[in-house]
């Protein structure tokens, strides 16, 4: 841990997970105060950490023990970092920041949508590793992007212009 490391509550699927925090440098602090070990998953080799989350928060997760009060959850680091440190609404893509006149004042297009529409739109964006390194989950290396913007081809073409 360093002085430049900023810690915020861990958010998973829109819910704060008690006892865990995530840093702007891509670390997750566990319930016992230690930084959790990273491992790689089978889909894309994105670093992730295993946490123990309250079963009542995530009833759709399965535990081996029927009476368990917690369930194992694998958290992708880059997703945890953006959920805590780059909230989507505070980092809207420019298209959703545009304003239109409504009742004599300018209103962002984003603000004209209901929460369900906003949530659906948020799901259409991915988290992009700016430098292309999946192991670099620092907040300064992450941004929201469309699928096309997040593709290898897009990065390759953009860097050759």
Buried (B, 14 or more C-beta within 10 A) or exposed (E): EEEEBEBBEBBBEEEBBEBBBBBBBBBBBBEEEEEBEBEEEEEEEBBBBBBBBBBEBBEEEEBEEEEEEBBBBEBBBBBBBBBBBBEBEEEBBEEBEEEEEEEEEEEBEBEEBEEEEBEEBBEEBBBBBEEEEBBBBBBEBBBBBBEEBBBEEBBEEEEEE
